[in-house]
Amino acid sequence: MEGTFGSARKLRFDLTTAEKSARLDQVLVARVAGWSRTRLSDLVKSGHVRVDGAVVIKPGLILLESRSVEVELAEQTASRPTRFREPVVLFQDEHLLALDKPAGTLTHGNTPGGEASAASWAEERFGPLPQAAFVAYPTQEATDEEDVQVEVVGEAEEEEDDEQESGASVPVESAPAAPRPGVVHRLDRDTSGVLLLARTELALVELQRQFREREVEKLYAALVNGDPRFDSDWIEGWLGRHPKAPDKISVVREGTGRAATTYYEVRERFRGAARLAVFPKTGRTHQVRVHLASIELSIVGEKLYVPKRRQIAKLPPDAPALSRQALHAERLTITHPATGKRIYFEAPWPADMQAVLEWLRVHRTLELPQ
């Protein structure tokens, strides 16, 4: 989103020993909760950040002998339309909402008063929603050698795990997080599909518990590059943020991040591609995207997590255009917070993914053995 900066509040902090010699933008991401790296980089470039009292405009500045940082947390006013697309209501009652979130729309805003989101749209249409009871910012430690070879080509969004812990650490000096009305779980901006929002405090607490206790059944549809080795398999890999790239989620050494488990089944095979049904058993940030990339099954259209070990063959120019990763939250099964009955919600395949699937069926069919 492009725009101009308005009023601001100031945040000042002294650098720790560990932060000295780090990049300025990386330190800001760790220190300023609820603000994306892109947003913070824009603040630096526009002169809203001082290091030891001097204005700096280079986000990648190495903080060698620096002692303090001061940030003017200015709000940004959009000067052109955002990527927001209205969700479709799949289900509603007095306790909850189930939406079909389009790709390109945020689950909730990253900054107060910022970009429109599915949550803010729901509040405008259905009235006030209860606020999330806590915000977790998972941390981890790892080294470059422990990090799986997944190349980052872009920037991660500020999303948190669905399985938050009420006692999870939050930076002491941080900007106020953006409101998260009714949010009980999240979908990445460019992942489409079923998104659940709570309409009452009872539903909010109960649905958060179900996600935390892994009582929710999730099914994702994915189109991937590559040839799956097995018709079905489990992916076990701890996930966490790398200290040298806080916008990156990676598979890390056991015990240094958070445990994550994904099960997948191959539903269709094509030459150099496949359609998968993916069942994440945990709810970690970018879990499906990172886990699939870690076994060299990069999602079609993926720009952030790309395996390094071998080049993934992209679809040719004559294939249907896909401006995001081909990942869709197809079905979500919960226990209704008021009735106690199991209930599921399904979102149909979006047109862009369906077009790619049909193209694969025509142009990448596997030859049957003679």
N, C-alpha and C positions, 0 to 999 in steps of 0.2 A: 504494500500500500504506500503510495506516495502522498506527501502532505507537508504541512508546515507545523512548527512546534509552538505551543501556547504556554500557559502558566506551568510552573514547576515547583516541586519541593526538593530540598537538598538532602543528600545522603553523604555522610563523610565517614571514612574508616581508615584505620592504620593497617598497613600491610603486615602480614605475618612473615616469619622467616621462610616458610614454604612458598609463599606467593611471590617473593622476590625472585627475579629471573624468569617469571612467567609472562605470558602475553597479557596485555591489558584487557582485551575482550574476553579472554578466558576467566580472568579474575572477576570481571563484572558479571558474567553469567553465573558464577558460583555465589556471588555476594548479593545480587539483586534478584530476589525471588519473584517469579511470575512474569518476567520480561524475557523475550526471546533474544538470541544472540544478534539477529539482524536488527532488531529494534535498538539494542544497546549500541551496536556499531554505528547506527544512524545518529545516535546522540553524540558519540565521539566525533564523527565527521562534521557535525554541525556546531561544534565548539561548546558542548554542554558538560565536558569532563575536564577536570584539572588534576594534574599530578604534581604534588609538592607545590601547589599554588599556581602552576603555569598551565595554561590551556593547551591541550593536545588534540590533534585531529587524526591521529593514526591508530586505528583499532589494534593493529598488530604490534604496537610498541612494546619492547621488552623492558620490564620494570627491574632494572639492574640495581641501582642504588636508591631507588625511590622509597619514600617513607609513608606517604599518605595519598589517598585518592578522594576527590570530591565530585559527586555526580549530581547534576540538575535533572531530576526525573520529570522532564517536560512531556506533557501530553501531545499527541500528534493528531491533527485534524486532517481528515482525508480530503484530497483535492481531485480525486477521480473515483469512479465507482469501485467497490471492493469485489471480491470473488464470490460474495454471498449468493446462494441459491436456496430458495425456500424448501424446507423438508416437506414430505408427505406424511400425513397422520395415518398410521396403520391401526392404532387402537387408542381409545381414551376412556377412562372412567374417573371417578372422583379421587382415585388414589395414584394413578400413574398415567404416563403418556408413552406410547411406542411410536417412534418416528422412523421414516426412511430418509436418512441423511444423505444428501448428494455429495459427490466428490467436490472438493473445493471449499466446502463450508466447515468452519470450525465447530467443534463440540461446544466450547465455551470460549469467551474472550481471553486473550493472553495478557491484556493490560486493562486497568479500569477505564471505562469510557471509550474503549477502542473499537475494533472491528465487530460488526454484527456477527452473531453466532446462532447455532440451533437453540441454545438455551435462552438467549435474549429474545429470539423470535417467539419461542414458546411462552415466555412471560408476557410479551405484548399481546399475544392472541388469547391466552388462557388465564392470565392474571398471575399474581406473585407466586413463586415457587420457593420451597424451603431451601435455605443455604446449606451447602456441604458443611459437615461438622468439623472437618479437619482437612489439612493440606499436607501431604508428605512430599519430601524432596529426597529420594533415595540417593545414597552416595556409595562409593566403592573405591577400592584401591586395586591397581593392576600395573603391569609394566608392558612395554611394547612387545616383549617376547611372549607374554602371556596372552596377548590380544589376538583373536582369530584374524586371519588375513581377509578382512572385508574392507574394501576401499570406500571412503565417504566422498561422494561427489555432490556436495550441497550442504544443507543445514537442517538439523533436526528441529522439530517444534517442541515447545515447552509442554510436554505431556507427562502425567504421572501414572504410576501403576494403578490398576483397578483395585488391587488388594492392599490398600493403604493400612498402615498401622497407626492407631491414635497416638502412640508415643513416638512416632518417627520424628527425627530431628528436622528443625526448620532453622535457617540462618538467623542468628540473633539480630543482626542489623540488616533489615531487608525492607523492600518496598511492599506496601500492602498488596496482597494478591487480588486479582480480578475476581468479581463475584462468580460463583459457580452454581447458579440457581437450579435445584433439582438434580444435579449431576451425580450419578451413582457409578458410571463407568464412562470410558472415552473411546472415540474413534479418531485416528489420525485425520488431518484435514483432507487428504486425498484418498482416504478409504471411505467407501460408501456403505450404506446398509443400515441395519437395525440399531437404533439408539434409544435407550430407555431413560426417562426422566421421572422423578418422583414429584407428586403434587401435594403430599402431606408429610409432616415430620415423621409420622409412624412409618410411612412407606420409605422415606429416605433412609432412616436408620436400619430398617429391616432389609432393604435391598442392598445397602452397603455391606451388611453382615453376610448376605448370601454370596456376594462377589468375593468378600474376604475369606469366607469359609469354603469357597470353590464348589458351591451348590448350583451355580449357574452353568448351563450347558450352552456352549458357543460353537457355531458352525460358520466357517468362512469359505468362500469360493475364491480360488486363485488360479490364474494362468501363469505358468512359469516357463522360463527358458531352460533348456537342458533336458536330459533323459534320466528320470528318476531310476535309481538303482533297484529299488524295491517297489512292489505294488502298494505296500503300506509300511509305515515305520514310525518309531518314536524318536524325537529329537530331544535330548537332555543336554542343556547347556546353561550355565549361570550367566546372567546378564547384568551389566552395570555400565556406568559412564566412565570413560577413560579420563584420568586426571589431566592429560595433556590435550584432550579434545572433548570438553564437557558437552558439546552438542552431539556427541557420537555415542550410540549404544552398541556394545560389543559383547561377544562371548568371552568370558574371562575365567580365570582360574577358580575352581570350586572353593567356596567360602569367602571370596572377595567381592561378590556382587549379591544377586538374589537368585534363588533357584527358579528355573523355568522349564516347563515341559510342554511339548507340542506333539500331537499325533496327526498324521496325514494319511489319506488314501488317494490313490490315483484313479480318477474316474474316466479319463480319456487320455490316450497317448497319441502324439503326432511326431513328425520328424523334427527333432530338436526342440520340442515343447510338450507341455502336458497341462491337463486340467486337473486340479487337486481339490479335494474336500479336506479342509484343515480344521482340527479340533484343538484349540489351545486349552490346556488344562490349568494354566496359570494366567494371570493378567498383567504381564509386564509391558513396559513401554516398548513399542515397535517390535514386540516379540515375534510375530509371524514373519515379518520381513527379515529380521536379523537371523532367525533360526533357519529359514529356507536358504538365505544367502550363504550361511555357514556350511551347507552341504551342496553348494554350487547349483542351487536351483533359484536363481535370481528371478523375482517376479517381473513379468513383462511390464515395461514402462517404468520400472524402478530407477530412480536417479540418485538415491542416497546410499543404498547398500549394494555394492557390486563386488562379487568375488574377484580376488586378485590372481588366484592360481591359474586361471585360464580365461580366455576371452569369451564372453557370452555373445553368441550370434543374435543380433537384433533383427526384428522383422523388417522386411524390405520396404522401400518407399510406397509400393503399391498396396501395402496392407492398410487397413483402416487406422486412422490417426488415434493415438491414445496419449493424452497429456498428463496421465498420472499412473500410479501403480495399479495393476489389474487385481485388486484385492477388494472383496465385498463381504460385509457381515450379513450372511444370508439368513441365519436363523438364531434366535435367542430364546432359551427356555428357562423360566423362573418359577418359583412358588409365589402365587399372588399374596402380597403382604397383608391383605385383609381376609380373604376367603380361605387361604391355605391350600388352594388347588393349584396343581401344576398347569402352566399356561405357556404357549409359545407364540412367537411373532416371526413372520417371514417377510423379507423384502425381495421383490423380483429382481432378476439380473438387470443392471443398468444397460442402456442402449449401447454405450461405447464398448463395454466388455463383451456384450452379446455379438456385436459386429466383428470383433477380433476372433471370437470363438468360431463363428460361422466361416470366417476367412480361413482359419486353420483347418476346419473340416473339409474345405474344398481344395486348398493348396498344399497342405502338409499331411495328408493322409498316409498312414503306414501301409506298405504293400503287404498283402496277405501271402503267407508261404504257399508255394505251389504244391 
